[in-house]
C-alpha cells in the first residue's frame, strides 16, 4: 500500500467519507438510548413510541411503559419524558446513528485477530474480505429482527423472542444479555486500566500509578461506582459525541502512523517501544496463509457488528415515505448504509493497525504505540473518556439483567438492593479485569459464543417461526402469506443457524487453544 499512490488516495477518500458521515450524527437528537452490549455501548437516540402491529396469526400484547421497556431491554435507556409523537427519522439520519451505534472499542482488537493467523502483510486481504462478508450477514439479520418484531408487535429483541417462542423461553435471551454485557464491561475495564497507565507513564507519574490494576481500582471506586449508582443516566448522553470523535481520531492517527513510517525499523518511535511490541512481519510462505486460527478473527467479527438489540427501535423510528408506505425498504437502505460505513471505519482501523505492527499487534492495539508519542496520548485519552462515560450505560443492562434473573427485578427500585447489586457487580467485573488482561481473548470468545447466538442463530429461528405461523394462519384462506419467507430465504436462514453453531463451537475452541498456547 505504501508503494501505491492510487491506494493511498483511495484510503484518504475513504477516511474523509467516514469522518464526514459520522460527524453528521454526533450532535444531539431527540431522546437518548444506549447499545447495552458492546465492546461499544454508545448512546443511540430513538423514540419510545410505536404503532402496535397486529400479526396475521394473533394479537400483540399490551404496550409496555417506558420504564418497563427499559427494565426488559438493556438497550433502551431513553429519557421517558420524551413521549411526544415524532414524524420519524430520515434515511441519512438513521444511517449515521446506526453506524455510530455499531462501532465501539472492540474494533481496537481486530488487528490482533489478523495477527493471530498470520504475520504476512498479504493477510489483510482475506481479513478485509471476511470483515465485509460478516458485515453483510449481520446487516441481513439486523433487518430480519426488525421485520419479525414489527410483525408480532414487539419493541425489543427480548420481547420479540418471548412473543414468538413464549414467555417461558425468555430466560434464553436474558442469560445471553447478562454474559454479553458482562464481557463488554470487562473489556471496558481493561481498556481504562491500560489507557490511564500509559498516560501516567508519559506524564512521569510514580511507579505505582503506572500499573493498570491501580488505575482500575481507583477509577472503579471514585468514578465508575458513583456514576453507576445514578438513577438517571441521561446526563451521560454526551458520551456519544466523545465516542464518535475519539474513534474517528484514532482511525486518522493510526492511518497517519502507518504512512509516515514512525514505527518502522528506522522510524522515530521504533526504539521507543519494547521489542515485543515492535513491528514483526513474516513471509507468506512461512506457513499457510489460511489456517485454523483464522477463526479467532471470525469470532471477533461476529460481535464487531452487533447492534441487533436496537433493531426494533431503529425500525420504529424511521419515517415511511410520503405515502406512508415502503417503510421496510427505507429501513433496509439505512441498514445497508449504516453497516457499510461501520465496516469502512473498522477496516481502516484493523488494516492500519495490522500493517503497522504485523504479528506484534496487541489485543488493545493502542498498547503498541509509544507512550512518548503525543498523538497516541490523545488517542488513548479520547478512547478512555469515551469508555469512562459509556461504562455506566452498559452496566445498567448488566445489573438489571442479573436482578431480573435472580427474581429481584421488582426490588430494583429499592435503594439497598440497587446499591448492593452495583457494588458487588463492579467488584466482580473489574476485579476480574485485574487478572484477565487479554482484550483480544475477551472479544474473540464473547463473539464466538454470544455473538454467534445473538447475530445468527436467534434471528434465524425467529424468522423461520414467524414465517411458518403466518403461512399456517393464511393457508385456509388460500392466499399468499405476506410474511412468508421464500424458499431461498428459508434455506438461507437454516444456513445461518448452522453457521452460528459452527462458529460458536470452533471459534471458542480455537480461541481458547490459542490462549493456552500463550
HELIX and SHEET records of a PDB file:
HELIX    1   1 UNK A    5  UNK A   24  1                                  20    
HELIX    2   2 UNK A   66  UNK A   72  1                                   7    
HELIX    3   3 UNK A   91  UNK A  102  1                                  12    
HELIX    4   4 UNK A  105  UNK A  109  5                                   5    
HELIX    5   5 UNK A  110  UNK A  115  1                                   6    
HELIX    6   6 UNK A  123  UNK A  152  1                                  30    
HELIX    7   7 UNK A  157  UNK A  165  1                                   9    
HELIX    8   8 UNK A  167  UNK A  169  5                                   3    
HELIX    9   9 UNK A  170  UNK A  202  1                                  33    
HELIX   10  10 UNK A  207  UNK A  210  5                                   4    
HELIX   11  11 UNK A  212  UNK A  219  1                                   8    
HELIX   12  12 UNK A  220  UNK A  224  3                                   5    
HELIX   13  13 UNK A  225  UNK A  229  1                                   5    
HELIX   14  14 UNK A  234  UNK A  238  5                                   5    
HELIX   15  15 UNK A  239  UNK A  260  1                                  22    
HELIX   16  16 UNK A  270  UNK A  272  5                                   3    
HELIX   17  17 UNK A  275  UNK A  277  5                                   3    
HELIX   18  18 UNK A  294  UNK A  304  1                                  11    
HELIX   19  19 UNK A  308  UNK A  310  5                                   3    
HELIX   20  20 UNK A  311  UNK A  317  1                                   7    
HELIX   21  21 UNK A  327  UNK A  357  1                                  31    
HELIX   22  22 UNK A  365  UNK A  368  5                                   4    
HELIX   23  23 UNK A  374  UNK A  405  1                                  32    
HELIX   24  24 UNK A  410  UNK A  413  5                                   4    
HELIX   25  25 UNK A  415  UNK A  433  1                                  19    
HELIX   26  26 UNK A  439  UNK A  446  1                                   8    
HELIX   27  27 UNK A  447  UNK A  451  3                                   5    
HELIX   28  28 UNK A  452  UNK A  452  1                                   1    
HELIX   29  29 UNK A  453  UNK A  457  3                                   5    
HELIX   30  30 UNK A  458  UNK A  475  1                                  18    
HELIX   31  31 UNK A  487  UNK A  517  1                                  31    
SHEET    1   A 2 UNK A  33  UNK A  34  0                                        
SHEET    2   A 2 UNK A  43  UNK A  44 -1                                        
END                                                                             
